[in-house]
């Protein structure tokens, strides 16, 4: 059985980190490099760094900055934001990213996923889905930081992304993002139950029980979170201890898995 990963998310906007609530990210909360150095010592399995301004500003990722961050990051680093073509993916991997997140560009050019998987390997390709529940009670995918509706259900898009060659999927609830009110378990479940690749739950974690529910009720393979680790005294290590106590296999040599 695959062991559950604990993955902090860093939202990077222009010169620093921000806190997002339902994809509205105006509150600055610090700098990237100090956060990376802290997480190097915090028992996390991976780190996700998302440049949330790149797509909106129609610019390429800041490869020089990413190279600096990657040089100081001693855990697997997943990088996303503004990725639109194979050249950008190549440059991010050369800069030190272990995986690359692709979101908005995949809707307009789905074969970017298959081209990336073919050239760099499926393990490098992380497809990201942002979704919300509309007034009719149905889930819909949104691109461009939650601004553009795409008229496709998350589970259908997830299945397409898997067919194209994505190695794993991040599913984020726009409505739950930054609220610390718990993940949208139904959204996670709809995606996880329709694909055979790992699904990372994102958006809404407020306590260790939320992480547990995302795995046991949402069927997620991993949990990504930001506010719970940035703004509370809860830690990735204690999260792993909680999950292990509740019979969830985790990655940590200091904690004996059940």
C-alpha positions in Angstrom: 0.0 0.0 0.0 1.3 3.5 -0.9 2.2 5.6 2.0 0.4 8.9 2.4 2.4 12.0 1.8 2.1 15.3 3.7 2.8 18.2 1.3 2.8 21.9 2.4 1.9 24.4 -0.3 3.6 27.7 -0.8 1.6 30.4 -2.7 4.2 32.7 -4.3 3.1 36.0 -5.7 5.7 38.5 -7.0 8.1 39.1 -4.2 6.8 36.9 -1.4 4.3 34.4 -0.1 0.6 35.1 0.3 -2.4 33.6 2.0 -5.3 32.7 -0.3 -8.9 32.5 0.7 -11.1 31.1 -2.2 -8.3 32.1 -4.5 -8.3 35.8 -3.3 -4.6 36.2 -2.3 -3.9 39.7 -1.0 -2.4 39.0 2.4 1.4 38.8 2.4 2.8 36.3 4.9 6.6 36.1 4.4 9.3 35.1 2.0 9.9 31.9 0.0 13.5 31.0 1.1 12.9 31.1 4.8 9.8 29.0 4.5 11.7 26.4 2.4 14.5 26.3 5.0 11.9 25.7 7.8 10.2 22.9 5.9 13.5 21.2 5.3 13.5 20.5 9.0 9.7 19.8 9.4 9.3 16.1 8.3 7.4 16.9 5.1 7.5 14.5 2.2 7.3 17.1 -0.6 6.8 20.8 -1.1 4.6 22.5 -3.7 5.6 26.0 -4.8 3.0 27.8 -7.0 3.6 31.1 -8.7 0.0 32.3 -8.7 0.7 35.5 -10.6 2.5 34.0 -13.6 -0.6 33.0 -15.6 -2.5 36.3 -14.9 0.5 38.3 -15.8 1.1 36.2 -18.9 4.8 35.7 -18.1 7.2 32.8 -17.8 8.2 31.4 -14.4 11.2 33.1 -12.7 13.7 30.4 -13.4 16.6 32.2 -11.6 14.6 32.4 -8.4 13.4 28.8 -8.7 17.0 27.7 -9.2 17.9 29.5 -5.9 15.0 27.9 -4.0 15.7 24.5 -5.4 19.3 24.7 -4.4 18.2 25.1 -0.7 15.3 22.7 -0.8 16.3 19.2 0.4 12.9 17.6 -0.2 11.2 16.9 -3.5 10.0 20.2 -5.0 7.0 20.6 -7.2 6.7 23.9 -9.1 3.8 25.4 -11.0 2.4 28.6 -12.3 2.2 29.9 -15.8 3.4 26.7 -17.4 2.3 26.7 -21.1 4.7 24.7 -23.2 7.4 22.1 -23.2 10.2 24.6 -23.1 9.0 26.0 -19.8 8.7 22.5 -18.4 12.3 21.8 -19.5 13.6 25.0 -18.0 11.8 24.3 -14.6 13.3 20.8 -14.4 16.7 22.2 -15.3 16.3 24.9 -12.6 15.8 22.1 -10.1 12.1 21.3 -9.9 11.4 17.6 -9.4 7.9 17.8 -10.8 6.0 20.5 -12.7 2.3 21.5 -12.2 0.2 22.1 -15.3 -3.2 23.7 -15.0 -4.7 26.3 -17.2 -2.7 25.5 -20.3 -4.0 21.9 -20.4 -7.5 23.1 -21.3 -6.4 24.8 -24.5 -3.6 22.4 -25.3 -4.4 19.0 -23.8 -1.5 17.3 -25.6 0.9 19.4 -23.6 0.3 16.8 -20.9 1.1 13.8 -23.2 4.1 15.6 -24.7 5.5 16.3 -21.3 4.9 12.8 -20.1 6.6 11.3 -23.2 9.6 13.6 -23.0 10.2 13.8 -19.3 8.4 10.9 -17.8 5.0 10.7 -16.1 6.5 11.1 -12.7 7.3 14.7 -13.6 3.8 15.7 -14.7 1.4 16.9 -12.1 -2.0 18.0 -13.5 -3.8 20.5 -11.3 -7.6 20.9 -11.2 -9.3 23.8 -9.6 -13.1 23.4 -9.1 -16.1 24.8 -7.4 -19.7 23.7 -6.8 -22.0 25.9 -8.8 -25.5 27.0 -7.9 -27.0 23.9 -9.6 -25.1 21.7 -7.2 -22.7 20.4 -9.9 -18.9 20.7 -9.8 -17.2 22.6 -12.6 -13.5 23.1 -13.4 -12.1 26.6 -13.5 -8.8 27.9 -14.9 -6.8 31.0 -14.6 -6.8 31.1 -10.8 -10.5 30.3 -10.6 -11.6 33.0 -12.9 -12.6 31.1 -16.1 -15.3 28.3 -16.0 -14.4 25.4 -18.4 -17.8 23.7 -18.7 -16.4 20.3 -17.7 -16.8 18.3 -14.5 -13.7 17.6 -12.5 -14.0 13.8 -12.6 -14.4 13.9 -16.4 -11.4 16.2 -16.7 -9.3 14.0 -14.4 -10.0 10.9 -16.4 -8.9 12.8 -19.6 -5.8 14.0 -17.9 -4.9 10.5 -16.8 -5.4 9.2 -20.4 -3.1 11.9 -21.6 -0.3 10.8 -19.3 -0.5 12.8 -16.1 1.4 11.1 -13.3 -0.8 12.5 -10.5 -3.5 15.1 -9.9 -4.0 17.9 -7.5 -7.7 18.6 -6.9 -8.4 22.0 -5.2 -11.7 23.3 -4.0 -11.9 27.0 -4.8 -14.7 27.4 -2.2 -12.7 25.7 0.6 -9.3 27.2 -0.3 -7.8 28.9 2.8 -10.9 28.6 4.9 -9.5 25.9 7.2 -13.0 24.5 7.4 -12.2 21.0 6.0 -11.6 19.6 2.5 -14.5 19.2 0.1 -14.7 15.4 0.5 -17.2 14.9 -2.2 -15.1 16.7 -4.8 -12.0 14.7 -3.8 -13.9 11.5 -3.9 -15.4 12.1 -7.3 -11.9 12.6 -8.8 -10.1 9.9 -6.8 -12.7 7.2 -7.5 -12.5 7.8 -11.3 -8.7 7.6 -11.9 -6.0 5.1 -11.1 -3.2 7.7 -10.5 -2.4 9.4 -7.1 -4.7 12.2 -6.2 -3.6 15.0 -3.9 -6.3 16.7 -1.9 -6.0 20.5 -1.6 -8.0 23.3 -0.1 -9.5 23.6 3.3 -7.4 21.6 5.8 -7.8 23.0 9.3 -6.8 20.2 11.6 -5.3 16.6 11.6 -8.8 15.1 11.4 -9.4 16.9 8.1 -6.3 15.3 6.7 -7.5 11.9 7.9 -10.9 12.4 6.3 -9.4 13.4 3.0 -7.6 10.1 2.9 -10.3 7.8 4.4 -13.5 9.4 3.1 -12.1 11.3 0.1 -9.8 8.4 -1.0 -6.9 10.8 -1.6 -3.4 9.5 -1.9 -1.8 12.6 -0.4 -2.8 15.8 1.3 -1.6 19.3 0.5 -2.1 22.1 2.9 -1.0 25.7 3.6 -2.8 27.6 6.4 -2.8 24.7 8.8 1.0 24.7 8.8 1.7 28.4 8.3 -0.8 29.9 10.8 -1.3 27.3 13.6 0.9 25.4 15.9 0.0 22.2 14.1 3.0 20.5 12.4 3.6 18.0 9.6 5.3 15.6 12.1 2.3 15.7 14.5 0.0 15.2 11.5 1.9 12.1 10.6 1.7 10.8 14.2 -2.0 11.4 14.1 -2.5 9.6 10.8 -0.3 6.7 11.9 -2.2 6.3 15.2 -5.3 6.0 13.0 -3.8 3.3 10.8 -2.8 5.4 7.9 0.6 4.4 6.5 2.9 7.4 6.4 6.5 8.1 5.4 8.7 8.6 8.5 11.4 6.3 9.8 10.9 7.6 13.3 7.3 6.6 13.4 6.6 2.9 13.1 3.8 2.3 10.6 0.9 0.2 11.7 
